[in-house]
């Protein structure tokens, strides 16, 4: 099939920043793109050939959108899987497949999947809701502290809470959820795996993630991770095993813990481009976004090696500010060599909302990390 400067149509479910960065690659290759998103102010609206506004969880909306395209992908997991299954049965190529997505969408299903496939992960329990969780605590079958996670609809730190006392669960929503044992760990790591429809597979270098202590959001992504070669190889091999078991096509971001005794435990996965791979736009020979497009169109995968060390800083809305966004001191960071800001195009800011990111590249990792700190302390996302 001729994808380039042709009648071929690629559909993307979700029009947020991930979609916008995917569209940078489709525009480079002159691939026609259709995007569906609930918001008429979606960042991707400016970059696609045709934009449709609609509910990603509604069967009819997703099905009718999918009938307009030849290949369908997504930049967010919370989409109507039944519609994807119907489209796939009618000949539309859907990547990653609905089968893969169904095993990942629900964190309870995802944890069961790891257990069935002997993939190392933290011990857990599943619950139909908070009432059952509280009953388990009162029966003495669940010890503090533990991590509570909503089974569905969690993102950017939402739907996750560390529970240390019974008071911590009182205001949690009555939804299906899981508890995970608190694991002492040295580092939070991630490996992005790119796999094509015909089975070609490549991994990006292991990255290290530093989290904001309050928002539970990634603050910095550091590539390569500051870990031993042995631990890095162990993480990479586990990520490959997870990819093989899920049989995914496209990108799979595998988030992991490095424990105090250097074991690797899988935390969770995302079957799409991921925050932990944003550094690759500037630092890698082939960005994660280009390799997602290559993978789902079954084109040869690009080189996943890094050209230089890279650190990514997330730009999130400052506390105490909501409304029309304003970026303070962006010209100051533009004056620093090796610094590239990416502004996502969201018009409204609120505390801790992801509004952009900045990549810092340097031959010296320590220097890149120092500059990242300067960037973090200089630019501010506020409101008018």
HELIX and SHEET records of a PDB file:
HELIX    1   1 UNK A   17  UNK A   29  1                                  13    
HELIX    2   2 UNK A   43  UNK A   46  5                                   4    
HELIX    3   3 UNK A   59  UNK A   66  1                                   8    
HELIX    4   4 UNK A   81  UNK A   89  1                                   9    
HELIX    5   5 UNK A   98  UNK A  105  1                                   8    
HELIX    6   6 UNK A  107  UNK A  116  1                                  10    
HELIX    7   7 UNK A  130  UNK A  138  1                                   9    
HELIX    8   8 UNK A  166  UNK A  169  5                                   4    
HELIX    9   9 UNK A  229  UNK A  246  1                                  18    
HELIX   10  10 UNK A  275  UNK A  277  5                                   3    
HELIX   11  11 UNK A  280  UNK A  283  1                                   4    
HELIX   12  12 UNK A  288  UNK A  296  1                                   9    
HELIX   13  13 UNK A  330  UNK A  334  1                                   5    
HELIX   14  14 UNK A  365  UNK A  378  1                                  14    
SHEET    1   A 5 UNK A  50  UNK A  53  0                                        
SHEET    2   A 5 UNK A  32  UNK A  37  1                                        
SHEET    3   A 5 UNK A   9  UNK A  13  1                                        
SHEET    4   A 5 UNK A  71  UNK A  74  1                                        
SHEET    5   A 5 UNK A  93  UNK A  94  1                                        
SHEET    1   B 4 UNK A 124  UNK A 127  0                                        
SHEET    2   B 4 UNK A 177  UNK A 181 -1                                        
SHEET    3   B 4 UNK A 146  UNK A 150 -1                                        
SHEET    4   B 4 UNK A 160  UNK A 163 -1                                        
SHEET    1   C 7 UNK A 201  UNK A 203  0                                        
SHEET    2   C 7 UNK A 185  UNK A 195 -1                                        
SHEET    3   C 7 UNK A 207  UNK A 211 -1                                        
SHEET    4   C 7 UNK A 218  UNK A 223 -1                                        
SHEET    5   C 7 UNK A 309  UNK A 316 -1                                        
SHEET    6   C 7 UNK A 354  UNK A 362 -1                                        
SHEET    7   C 7 UNK A 339  UNK A 343 -1                                        
SHEET    1   D 4 UNK A 201  UNK A 203  0                                        
SHEET    2   D 4 UNK A 185  UNK A 195 -1                                        
SHEET    3   D 4 UNK A 250  UNK A 259 -1                                        
SHEET    4   D 4 UNK A 264  UNK A 270 -1                                        
SHEET    1   E 3 UNK A 348  UNK A 349  0                                        
SHEET    2   E 3 UNK A 323  UNK A 328 -1                                        
SHEET    3   E 3 UNK A 380  UNK A 383 -1                                        
END                                                                             
